[in-house]
């Protein structure tokens, strides 16, 4: 008779622990908490995918025949730079989310509001720094990639205008991170819908619209992006005005506070180092691809990445939920619930991304044909990559959720230590060896990158079960 009693008691305790959290997550079961935190970022990622595909579609229709190759090569480089340009600012956002989620879980709403206010200042600084680095370093970066003359010209035009988006993306990403850490993923979604919607409309009109508004230049695609970020920041800043325990602007929170800034940077600074290193590592990989003897390899690479983003963008949405829940449950004093939340998100991400892998094999070629109609060079190079992509989805999902949840818990230094070893070996040493011995092809590069994901999945799976990430300080 004792076993049923103990089982009922354990079940009641589990339900009680699930409902430790306050705010928008109060009273919800763990599965509903994941759903609440993931659904809006998921819709947001769908919008991000639409923007990326729209930009490529516009670029693919700006030119015909051989003239399309340098345009798409320039967009490929622009896409990589834009990705890491924003992720550099997300280093600040990660620190903001970790602090706000811990303080919200612990019921310290004044500290959560300070995290929002101080995070905005740090986001502004990160955005301005990113802009200056890109403006000053774009010529050297393009030379390093060894693009052709025409592609280089297109890339410099794009990057010179895109750099200005840092003025708006830095603070907006910090605000969004604070809101997500507090359990509010709906408001950031609204802001990103405005940003992405304006981006699509502005880019389309500026490039393909009627004269004199439209002009088919790659710089106008970047101008649409800058306009979108500006509008998104304005909307999300206006929406942060709730009362009571909700995050909202206060004079005290916006007054510079050294201790709060230090706590955000304690988490964000290691990720800034991680991202700087990742930028260099990925830049080397892009350089290897740009030097391949296969014409159009770089453009085909970014086309395949955009298609693959149909899986890893939902994966990042689920990872966002894992990070927020891990931080909040640790703030509430329950390591057990933090682990349960992350493992539920892990299983969900593997299921979703693996299912998308099947789609890549069956329909990836058709997506590329739609984006770049009539470009057989890009279609032929990109199509085999989707098999590699499908096989690596479970490992990619593992990396996304476990690394993101560890960052949300504040264990950013651990993520750097273990991810860099694998990336340096596969993405630098192995790629260098392949290129030196004449074994490199676009498919070969993707196979090497797939082994990197496999290795990292094993490493972070082991670290997750060891549990040291639960003891990180914020």
Residue pairs with C-beta under 8 A, 6 or more apart in sequence:
15 29
17 334
17 336
17 337
18 28
18 29
18 30
18 33
18 337
19 26
19 27
19 28
19 29
20 105
20 329
20 332
20 333
20 334
20 337
21 28
21 33
21 104
21 105
21 183
21 328
21 329
21 332
22 104
22 105
22 107
22 245
23 104
23 182
23 183
23 184
23 245
23 246
24 36
24 182
24 183
24 184
25 33
25 36
25 37
25 183
25 328
28 36
30 325
30 337
30 340
30 341
30 344
31 344
33 321
33 325
33 341
34 318
34 321
34 322
34 325
34 341
34 344
34 345
34 348
36 183
36 185
37 180
37 183
37 185
37 320
37 321
37 324
37 325
38 185
38 317
38 318
38 320
38 321
38 345
38 348
39 185
40 185
40 186
40 188
40 189
41 180
41 185
41 188
41 189
41 316
41 317
41 320
41 321
42 314
42 317
42 318
43 189
43 193
44 188
44 189
44 192
44 193
44 317
45 313
45 314
45 316
45 317
46 313
46 314
47 192
47 193
47 196
47 197
48 192
48 196
48 309
48 313
49 306
49 309
49 310
49 313
50 196
50 200
51 196
51 199
51 200
51 225
51 228
52 79
52 306
52 309
53 306
53 371
54 200
54 203
54 204
55 75
55 79
55 203
55 221
55 225
56 72
56 75
56 302
56 303
56 306
56 371
56 372
57 370
57 371
58 203
58 204
58 207
58 208
58 221
59 71
59 72
59 75
59 218
59 221
60 68
60 71
60 72
60 371
60 372
60 373
60 375
61 208
62 68
62 71
62 207
62 216
62 217
62 218
63 71
63 216
64 374
65 374
68 299
68 372
68 375
69 151
69 295
69 296
69 299
69 377
70 147
70 148
70 150
70 151
70 154
71 151
71 154
71 218
72 296
72 298
72 299
72 302
72 303
72 372
72 375
72 378
73 147
73 148
73 151
73 154
73 155
73 290
73 296
73 298
73 299
74 147
74 151
74 152
74 153
74 154
74 155
74 158
74 218
75 154
75 158
75 218
75 221
75 299
75 302
76 286
76 298
76 299
76 301
76 302
77 141
77 142
77 145
77 147
77 151
77 155
77 286
77 290
77 298
78 155
78 158
78 159
78 162
78 218
78 222
79 302
79 305
79 306
80 282
80 283
80 286
80 302
81 134
81 138
81 141
81 159
81 162
82 162
82 225
84 275
84 278
84 279
84 282
85 130
85 134
85 162
85 163
85 165
85 166
86 169
86 173
87 275
87 278
88 126
88 130
88 272
88 275
88 276
88 279
89 123
89 126
89 127
89 130
89 166
89 169
89 170
89 173
89 174
90 173
90 177
90 271
90 275
91 126
91 268
91 269
91 271
91 272
91 274
91 275
92 119
92 122
92 123
92 125
92 126
92 170
92 173
92 174
92 177
92 264
92 268
92 272
93 119
93 123
93 173
93 174
93 176
93 177
93 268
94 177
94 267
94 268
94 271
94 407
94 408
94 412
95 119
95 122
95 263
95 264
95 265
95 266
95 267
95 268
95 269
95 271
96 115
96 116
96 118
96 119
96 122
96 123
96 174
96 177
96 178
96 181
96 264
96 268
97 177
97 178
97 180
97 181
97 323
97 324
97 327
97 408
98 181
98 267
98 323
98 327
98 407
98 408
98 409
98 410
98 474
99 111
99 112
99 115
99 119
99 181
99 260
99 263
99 264
99 267
99 474
100 112
100 115
100 116
100 119
100 177
100 178
100 181
100 182
100 247
101 181
101 182
101 323
101 324
101 326
101 327
101 328
101 331
101 408
102 327
102 328
102 330
102 331
102 410
102 474
103 109
103 111
103 112
103 115
103 331
104 112
104 181
104 182
104 183
104 328
104 331
105 327
105 328
105 329
105 330
105 331
105 332
106 331
106 332
106 333
109 245
110 252
111 260
112 178
112 181
112 182
112 247
113 247
113 248
113 250
113 252
113 253
114 252
114 253
114 257
114 260
115 178
115 181
115 260
115 264
116 174
116 175
116 178
116 179
116 240
116 247
116 249
116 253
117 249
117 250
117 252
117 253
117 254
117 255
117 257
118 253
118 256
118 257
118 260
118 261
118 264
119 174
119 175
119 177
119 178
119 264
120 171
120 174
120 175
120 254
121 254
121 256
121 261
122 174
122 261
122 264
122 265
122 268
123 170
123 171
123 172
123 173
123 174
123 175
124 170
124 171
125 170
126 166
126 170
126 174
127 166
127 167
127 168
127 169
127 170
127 171
128 166
128 167
128 170
129 166
130 163
130 166
130 170
131 163
131 164
131 165
131 166
131 167
134 159
134 162
134 163
134 166
135 160
135 163
138 155
138 156
138 159
138 160
138 163
139 156
141 159
141 283
142 152
142 155
142 156
142 159
143 152
144 283
144 287
145 155
145 283
145 286
145 287
145 290
146 287
146 290
146 291
147 155
147 290
147 298
154 218
157 217
157 218
157 219
157 222
158 218
158 219
158 221
158 222
159 222
160 219
160 222
161 219
161 222
161 223
161 226
162 222
162 225
162 226
164 226
165 222
165 225
165 226
165 229
167 230
168 226
168 229
168 230
168 232
168 233
169 229
169 233
171 233
171 237
172 191
172 195
172 229
172 232
172 233
172 236
172 237
175 188
175 191
175 233
175 236
175 237
175 240
176 188
176 191
176 192
176 236
178 247
179 185
179 187
179 188
179 236
179 240
179 247
180 188
180 320
180 324
181 324
181 327
181 328
182 246
182 247
183 324
183 328
184 246
184 247
185 320
185 321
185 324
187 236
187 239
187 240
188 236
190 235
190 236
190 239
191 232
191 233
191 235
191 236
191 239
192 232
194 228
194 231
194 232
194 235
195 228
195 229
195 231
195 232
195 233
195 235
196 228
196 232
197 228
198 224
198 227
198 228
198 231
198 232
199 224
199 225
199 227
199 228
199 229
200 224
200 228
201 224
202 223
202 224
202 227
202 228
203 220
203 221
203 223
203 224
203 225
204 224
205 213
205 214
205 224
206 213
206 214
206 215
206 220
206 221
206 223
206 224
207 214
207 215
207 216
207 217
207 220
207 221
207 224
208 214
208 216
214 220
240 247
240 248
240 249
241 248
241 249
242 248
263 474
266 410
266 473
266 474
267 407
267 410
267 412
267 474
268 412
270 412
270 413
270 415
270 416
271 407
271 412
271 415
271 416
273 416
274 412
274 415
274 416
274 419
274 420
277 416
277 420
277 423
278 423
281 423
281 424
281 427
281 428
282 427
284 427
284 428
284 431
285 427
285 431
285 445
285 449
286 298
286 301
288 431
288 432
288 434
288 435
288 440
288 445
289 297
289 298
289 301
289 442
289 445
290 297
290 298
291 435
292 440
292 441
292 442
292 445
294 381
294 441
294 442
295 377
296 375
296 377
296 378
296 381
297 381
297 442
299 372
299 378
300 368
300 377
300 378
300 381
300 382
300 385
300 442
301 382
301 385
301 442
301 445
303 368
303 371
303 372
303 378
303 382
304 364
304 368
304 382
304 385
304 386
304 389
304 446
306 371
307 360
307 364
307 367
307 368
307 382
307 386
307 389
308 360
308 386
308 389
310 356
310 359
310 360
311 352
311 353
311 356
311 357
311 360
311 393
311 396
312 353
312 396
312 400
314 349
314 352
314 353
314 356
315 349
315 352
315 353
315 396
315 397
315 400
315 401
316 400
316 404
318 345
318 348
318 349
318 352
318 400
318 401
319 345
319 349
319 400
319 401
319 403
319 404
319 405
320 404
321 341
321 345
322 341
322 342
322 345
322 346
322 401
322 404
322 405
322 408
323 404
323 405
323 407
323 408
323 409
324 408
325 337
325 338
325 341
325 342
325 345
325 408
326 338
326 341
326 342
326 405
326 406
326 408
326 409
327 408
327 409
327 410
327 474
329 335
329 337
329 338
329 341
330 338
330 409
330 470
335 467
335 470
338 409
338 470
339 467
339 470
342 401
342 402
342 405
342 464
345 401
345 405
346 397
346 398
346 401
346 402
349 397
349 398
349 400
349 401
350 393
350 394
350 397
350 398
352 397
353 393
353 394
353 396
353 397
354 393
354 394
354 397
356 393
357 389
357 390
357 391
357 392
357 393
358 390
360 386
360 389
360 390
361 386
361 387
361 390
364 382
364 383
364 385
364 386
364 389
365 379
365 382
365 383
365 386
368 378
368 379
368 382
368 383
369 379
372 378
372 379
381 442
384 443
385 442
385 443
385 446
388 443
388 446
388 447
388 450
389 446
391 450
392 450
392 453
392 454
394 457
395 450
395 453
395 454
395 456
395 457
396 453
396 457
398 457
398 460
398 461
399 453
399 456
399 457
399 460
402 460
402 461
402 463
402 464
403 415
403 419
403 456
403 460
405 464
405 469
406 412
406 414
406 415
406 460
406 463
406 464
406 469
406 472
407 415
409 469
409 470
409 472
409 474
410 472
410 473
410 474
411 468
411 469
411 472
414 463
414 468
414 469
414 472
415 460
418 456
418 459
418 460
418 463
419 456
419 459
419 460
422 452
422 455
422 456
422 459
423 452
423 456
425 452
425 455
426 448
426 449
426 451
426 452
426 455
427 448
427 449
427 452
430 448
430 451
431 440
431 445
431 448
433 439
434 440
434 444
434 445
434 448
463 469
